């Protein structure tokens, strides 16, 4: 399963809020909703998040084996 927990940790470290992602950086609110519910996002969105947060993909998501959940 893909976990977006690293994204929220990175946002906290960089002091960037969901509000900022939506209104300052143009990430659709629906995309934030999808992330919060562990749903799929596009590689385009991953690219935008990496640019906005100045981070690597591993700072946004991680793979967690099903038996560890």
N, C-alpha and C positions, 0 to 999 in steps of 0.2 A: 504494500500500500504506500502511496506517496503521501508524505506529511509536509505541510507548509509551515510547521512550527518554526523552522529557522527563519522564515520571512518575518514573522512577528518579533522574533528576537533581534533581527537585523534592524527592523524599523525602530525598535526601542533604543538600540545602541546609537542609531543615527538621528534620533529625535524626529522621525518623520511619521506623521499620523495618517490614518485612513483618509481623513478629510483632505489632507494635503495631496495624497495620491489621486483622489477623485477630482478635486477642484483646481489644484495647481498643476498637476501633471497629466490630467486627462484620462486616467484609468477609469473605465466605466464602473459604476457602483455594482452592476451585475457581476462584473469580474471579481470584485472584492467579495461579494456574496458567495460566488462559486469557490473561491479560495477558502473562505471560512467553513464551508461545508465539505471540503476535501474533494471537490469535483475537478475535472480536467480544465486546464487553461492552455492556450496556444503558445508555441515557441516565440511568436511575436510578442506576446505579453511578457514572457520570461525575459526577452531581450530588453523591453522597455523598463521592467523592474530592475534589471541589472544596471542599466544606464542611470536611472533615477537614484538608486541606492548606492551606486558605484561599488558593486560587489560581484561575486561569482555566483553561478547557478546554485552551487552547494550552500550558499548563504540564503537561498530562497526555499529550496525543497530538499527532501531526503527520502530515501527508500527505507521503509520499516517493514521487515518480514511479518506476514500475517500472524505467525505464532507469538510475536512480541507485543501484540496489541492487547 
